[in-house]
Amino acid sequence: MLFYLSYVTGGENTNWWHEQADIMVKTQIEKRGIQDERILRVMRETPRHLFVPEYLKNRAYEDGPLPIGEGQTISQPYIVAIMTELLQLHEKDRVLEIGTGSGYQAAVLSQLVNRVYSIEIGRDDNIWFGTEAGLSLFDGEKWANWNHKNGLGASYKLVEKDNRQVTDTFKGAHHNYQTPDLPNTESAKYRPNYIVSMLLDKANRLWIGTWGGGLSLFDPETLAFRNFTVQDGLPGNYILAINEGPDGNLWI
């Protein structure tokens, strides 16, 4: 499996996308009547180019939807903004998003409300839920649950050094749910049970992005997890978005 990684770091020149995002907000969103300052701010600050395939990165801030594979698209920026405005969200609200797609809408919402949860629906109509307490499956009759004790997310010992200098850049990191038996939860730097992003790939395997525990691969056939961290080549252990390209490669 080949990973193509997109990650915003302190050393990267980010001016290009900040300028594009500002133009996007002024010409596509404000111009069409969206006035909520919170939404305008979040749309400016969310790196939309991280939620599209690499070959479309330079088109991420255009006025229209873009393909992300499997017949899906990332919605036009204005559509994301108007849907968000119509929800009339408050900070303590919780959002259940069905059909997460690229993850961009979830990233926008996560900065406006208390909690955002993701759902993936498999070929067999099984429904997978990514939560702050781990992974859940509903097969139409019964529930099954997995968390760090079952293998979700890398161990604290493995990621402690790499996570030490991290600071929160998304408000979505600040959640009320705590796991008392795990270290360092007060600083929110290590929450392997907190699923930030999720993707069910073409092979029916579930890729799970955790907060500080790296990337987890869950095989529904064997019910086993395999974890990937900075030690395996990831630039960070906080996985904000996962996409699968037409060739089966993952964009993270």
C-alpha positions in Angstrom: 0.0 0.0 0.0 1.4 3.4 -1.0 0.6 6.4 1.0 0.6 9.9 -0.4 0.7 12.3 2.6 -0.6 15.9 2.8 0.1 17.6 6.1 0.4 21.2 7.2 3.5 21.8 9.2 5.1 24.8 10.7 7.8 24.9 8.0 5.5 24.9 5.0 4.7 28.1 3.1 1.0 28.2 3.6 0.5 31.7 2.1 -0.8 30.4 -1.2 -3.8 28.6 0.3 -4.7 31.3 2.8 -4.9 33.8 -0.1 -7.0 31.4 -2.1 -9.3 30.7 0.8 -9.8 34.5 1.4 -10.7 35.0 -2.2 -13.1 32.1 -2.1 -14.9 33.5 0.9 -15.2 37.0 -0.5 -16.2 36.1 -4.1 -18.2 32.9 -3.6 -19.7 33.0 -0.1 -20.0 36.6 1.2 -21.1 37.8 -2.3 -24.0 35.3 -2.2 -25.3 36.5 1.1 -23.6 34.4 3.8 -23.0 36.9 6.7 -22.4 34.7 9.7 -18.9 35.7 10.9 -18.2 32.3 12.5 -18.9 30.5 9.2 -16.8 33.0 7.2 -13.9 32.6 9.6 -14.0 28.8 9.6 -14.2 28.7 5.8 -11.1 30.9 5.6 -9.2 28.8 8.1 -10.0 25.3 7.0 -7.4 24.0 4.5 -9.8 22.7 1.8 -6.9 21.5 -0.4 -6.2 18.7 2.2 -9.6 17.1 1.4 -9.1 16.7 -2.4 -6.8 14.3 -4.3 -3.3 15.7 -4.8 -3.8 16.2 -8.5 -6.7 18.6 -7.8 -5.0 20.5 -5.0 -4.5 23.7 -7.0 -8.3 23.7 -7.9 -9.5 23.2 -4.3 -10.7 26.7 -3.9 -12.6 27.0 -7.2 -16.3 27.8 -7.3 -17.6 24.3 -7.9 -17.6 20.6 -6.7 -14.6 18.4 -7.4 -14.4 14.6 -7.8 -12.8 12.6 -4.9 -13.3 9.1 -6.3 -16.0 6.3 -6.1 -18.5 8.6 -7.9 -18.3 11.1 -5.0 -17.5 14.8 -4.9 -16.4 17.4 -2.4 -19.2 20.0 -2.4 -18.9 23.5 -3.9 -17.7 25.9 -1.1 -20.9 27.9 -1.2 -23.0 24.8 -0.7 -20.9 23.8 2.4 -21.4 27.3 3.7 -25.1 27.5 3.1 -25.8 24.1 4.6 -23.8 25.1 7.6 -25.7 28.3 8.0 -29.1 26.6 7.7 -28.2 24.3 10.6 -28.2 27.4 12.9 -25.5 25.7 15.1 -24.6 26.6 18.6 -21.3 25.8 20.3 -22.7 23.1 22.6 -24.6 21.3 19.7 -23.6 17.9 18.5 -23.7 16.9 14.8 -24.2 13.4 13.3 -23.0 13.5 9.7 -24.2 10.7 7.4 -22.2 10.2 4.2 -19.0 12.0 5.4 -17.4 11.9 1.9 -14.2 13.9 1.7 -14.4 15.0 5.4 -14.4 18.7 4.5 -17.9 19.4 5.9 -17.0 17.6 9.1 -13.8 19.6 9.5 -15.8 22.8 9.1 -18.5 21.7 11.6 -15.9 20.5 14.1 -14.8 24.1 14.6 -18.4 25.4 15.3 -19.9 22.7 17.6 -19.0 20.4 20.4 -18.9 17.1 18.6 -19.0 15.7 15.1 -19.4 12.0 14.4 -18.7 10.2 11.1 -20.5 7.2 9.5 -19.5 4.8 6.7 -21.9 2.3 5.1 -20.4 -0.9 3.7 -21.3 -3.0 0.7 -23.2 -5.4 3.0 -25.2 -2.4 4.4 -23.3 -2.6 7.7 -23.0 0.8 9.3 -19.7 1.9 10.8 -19.7 4.7 13.4 -16.6 6.7 14.3 -17.0 8.2 17.8 -14.9 9.7 20.6 -15.1 6.4 22.4 -13.9 4.2 19.5 -15.4 2.3 16.6 -18.9 0.9 16.5 -20.7 -1.4 14.0 -24.5 -1.9 13.5 -25.3 -4.8 11.2 -29.1 -4.2 11.3 -29.7 -6.5 14.3 -26.9 -6.0 16.8 -24.0 -3.7 17.8 -20.3 -4.4 18.1 -17.7 -2.1 19.6 -13.9 -1.7 19.4 -11.5 0.7 21.1 -7.9 1.1 22.1 -8.0 -2.0 24.3 -8.8 -4.0 21.1 -6.0 -2.5 19.2 -7.3 0.8 17.9 -4.5 3.4 17.7 -0.9 3.0 18.5 0.4 2.7 22.1 1.3 5.8 24.0 4.8 4.6 24.4 5.2 4.4 20.7 3.9 7.9 20.0 4.9 9.8 23.1 8.1 11.4 21.7 6.5 12.4 18.4 3.4 13.9 20.0 5.3 15.9 22.6 5.5 19.2 20.6 2.0 19.2 19.2 -0.5 22.0 19.9 -4.1 22.0 18.9 -5.0 23.8 15.7 -8.6 22.7 15.4 -11.2 23.4 18.0 -12.6 20.0 17.4 -9.7 18.6 19.5 -11.2 20.1 22.7 -13.8 17.6 23.6 -15.3 16.7 27.0 -14.9 13.0 26.7 -11.9 11.7 28.7 -10.4 8.3 29.1 -9.1 8.1 32.7 -7.0 5.0 32.2 -4.9 6.6 29.4 -2.1 9.0 30.1 -1.9 12.6 29.0 -5.6 13.0 28.3 -5.8 16.3 30.0 -3.7 18.0 27.3 -5.7 16.2 24.6 -2.5 15.1 22.8 -3.2 11.4 23.0 -6.7 10.1 22.5 -6.5 6.9 20.5 -10.2 6.2 21.0 -11.2 9.5 19.4 -11.8 8.9 15.7 -11.2 12.0 13.7 -11.7 10.6 10.2 -12.7 7.4 8.6 -12.7 5.8 5.1 -14.1 2.5 3.9 -11.9 1.6 0.8 -12.7 -0.3 -2.3 -11.4 -3.5 -0.7 -14.0 -3.0 2.1 -11.2 -2.2 4.6 -11.8 0.5 7.2 -9.1 3.2 7.6 -9.4 5.1 10.8 -7.7 8.4 11.7 -7.2 8.9 15.4 -6.2 11.9 17.6 -2.6 11.2 18.5 -2.7 7.4 17.9 -1.9 7.5 14.2 -3.7 5.7 11.4 -5.4 2.4 12.0 -6.4 -0.2 9.4 -9.3 -2.4 10.5 -10.1 -5.6 8.6 -13.8 -6.5 9.0 -13.0 -10.1 8.0 -10.3 -10.8 10.7 -11.5 -8.1 13.2 -7.9 -7.0 13.6 -6.2 -3.6 13.7 -2.9 -2.6 12.1 -1.5 0.8 13.2 0.7 3.3 11.3 2.5 6.2 13.0 5.4 8.7 12.4 7.7 5.7 12.8 6.2 4.2 9.6 6.6 7.4 7.6 3.5 9.5 8.5 4.4 13.1 9.1 2.1 13.2 12.1 -0.1 11.1 14.4 -3.2 13.3 14.1 -5.1 12.1 11.0 -7.6 14.8 10.0 -8.7 13.4 6.7 -8.4 10.2 4.5 -9.1 9.9 0.8 -8.7 7.1 -1.7 -7.6 7.9 -5.2 -8.8 6.2 -8.4 -5.7 4.1 -8.4 -6.3 2.8 -4.8 -3.6 5.0 -3.2 -4.5 6.8 0.0 -4.2 10.5 0.5 -3.8 11.5 4.1 
